[in-house]
């Protein structure tokens, strides 16, 4: 008498061979998504806080150990992209580490802004490892008179 397959057997597609008391499982197909090249450097995602008040949007990120010259900040009216690199100065032999949890290498983050900003009036400051970007919001209610030349 054949053993009735269990819920798990039906779920996974495994079949039970009563004569030899063995399980057979179907072969899993190979992954079809592209794998990154091993030689390609990977960028970590920078963690950020984004908040706003009536006049400005602020972005804060911890960039301890990164020189301001190693930060690249690109701003458009609706997006900010931060690129950087934290460079490790090797003074400890790899085999001497007990824990090694700090991230060293390239990082990046793009943030879609909740409102349009004045790109020319943006400011960035790094103090005690905290990067703060201040982005003044565009005043959409501002009006001006345009004179026609003739």
C-alpha atoms as one frame of an Amber mdcrd trajectory, in Angstrom:
protein
   0.000   0.000   0.000   1.408   3.358  -1.062   1.927   6.017   1.566  -0.288
   9.076   1.144   1.908  12.138   0.463   2.010  14.667   3.286   1.119  18.323
   2.856   4.842  19.158   2.775   5.443  16.498   0.102   2.651  17.939  -2.047
   3.900  21.500  -1.463   7.504  20.741  -2.442   6.758  18.146  -5.094   8.711
  15.435  -3.273   7.643  11.850  -3.855   8.090   8.933  -1.479   9.320   5.613
  -2.848   7.854   2.958  -0.502   9.970   0.111  -1.810  13.331   1.739  -0.970
  12.023   4.194   1.640  13.648   7.189  -0.026  12.418  10.620  -1.004  12.967
  12.131  -4.405  12.688  15.883  -4.902  12.296  17.684  -8.184  15.336  19.538
  -9.485  15.242  23.287  -8.913  15.889  25.375 -12.027  18.998  27.527 -12.103
  18.558  31.165 -11.169  17.592  33.263 -14.168  18.335  36.720 -12.794  21.671
  38.270 -13.798  24.480  37.942 -11.295  26.833  40.895 -10.688  30.351  40.555
 -12.036  32.801  39.677  -9.280  35.261  42.359 -10.391  32.628  45.137 -10.302
  32.933  47.279  -7.174  29.700  47.333  -5.219  28.348  50.553  -3.705  26.665
  50.393  -0.342  23.450  52.344   0.179  23.947  55.337   2.449  21.300  55.636
   5.166  19.618  59.035   5.412  17.014  61.011   7.333  14.876  63.386   5.263
  12.609  65.939   6.908  11.104  69.304   6.058   9.631  72.483   7.470   7.692
  75.221   5.665  10.777  76.645   3.947  13.378  73.892   3.624  14.011  70.202
   3.070  16.837  68.664   5.112  18.841  65.520   4.435  21.102  64.092   7.132
  23.513  61.188   6.761  26.291  59.725   8.887  29.525  59.969   6.926  32.058
  59.515   9.735  35.525  58.808   8.434  34.820  60.404   5.049  36.733  63.495
   4.011  34.571  66.297   2.539  36.713  66.043  -0.594  35.566  62.398  -0.959
  31.875  63.417  -1.042  30.075  64.249  -4.279  26.574  65.738  -3.971  24.458
  66.286  -7.102  21.248  68.295  -6.818  18.391  68.811  -9.246  15.064  70.464
  -8.493  13.499  67.168  -7.412  16.379  64.817  -6.499  19.620  64.682  -4.523
  22.335  62.083  -5.093  25.177  61.590  -2.636  28.267  59.583  -3.621  31.252
  58.977  -1.403  33.986  56.643  -0.380  35.172  55.625   3.066  38.838  54.642
   2.777  40.325  52.272   5.336  43.886  52.908   6.394  45.119  49.366   7.040
  47.104  49.324  10.263  45.852  45.944  11.508  46.604  42.590   9.948  43.484
  40.847   8.615  44.079  37.792  10.821  44.166  39.910  14.006  40.517  40.968
  13.777  38.059  39.487  16.254  35.129  41.490  14.802  35.108  43.483  11.596
  31.751  45.201  11.080  32.600  48.677   9.808  31.870  49.355   6.138  34.761
  50.552   3.988  34.373  51.457   0.350  32.055  53.334  -1.974  28.517  54.315
  -1.057  25.700  56.224  -2.739  22.124  57.296  -2.219  19.557  59.086  -4.363
  16.648  60.797  -2.646  13.514  61.936  -4.458  12.455  65.199  -2.846   8.892
  65.907  -1.712   8.968  69.403  -3.294  11.024  71.342  -5.832  14.068  73.107
  -4.399  16.209  76.118  -5.298  19.390  74.362  -6.454  21.532  77.520  -6.312
  20.679  78.237  -2.655  21.399  74.704  -1.331  23.960  74.305   1.469  25.904
  71.313   2.815  27.799  71.018   6.092  29.715  68.153   7.698  30.211  68.331
  11.448  31.357  65.473  13.723  30.677  62.927  10.965  27.120  64.131  10.288
  26.406  65.502   6.814  23.490  67.959   6.725  22.131  69.254   3.422  19.717
  72.202   3.536  17.560  72.632   0.435  15.349  75.753   0.260  11.950  74.993
  -1.262  10.876  76.837  -4.410   8.280  79.500  -3.745   5.605  78.630  -6.296
   3.385  81.520  -5.130   6.041  84.135  -5.928   5.085  86.342  -8.851   7.051
  88.842 -10.846   6.274  91.336 -13.578   7.779  90.721 -16.974   8.413  93.771
 -19.165   8.113  93.392 -22.895  10.882  95.038 -24.898   9.861  96.723 -28.068
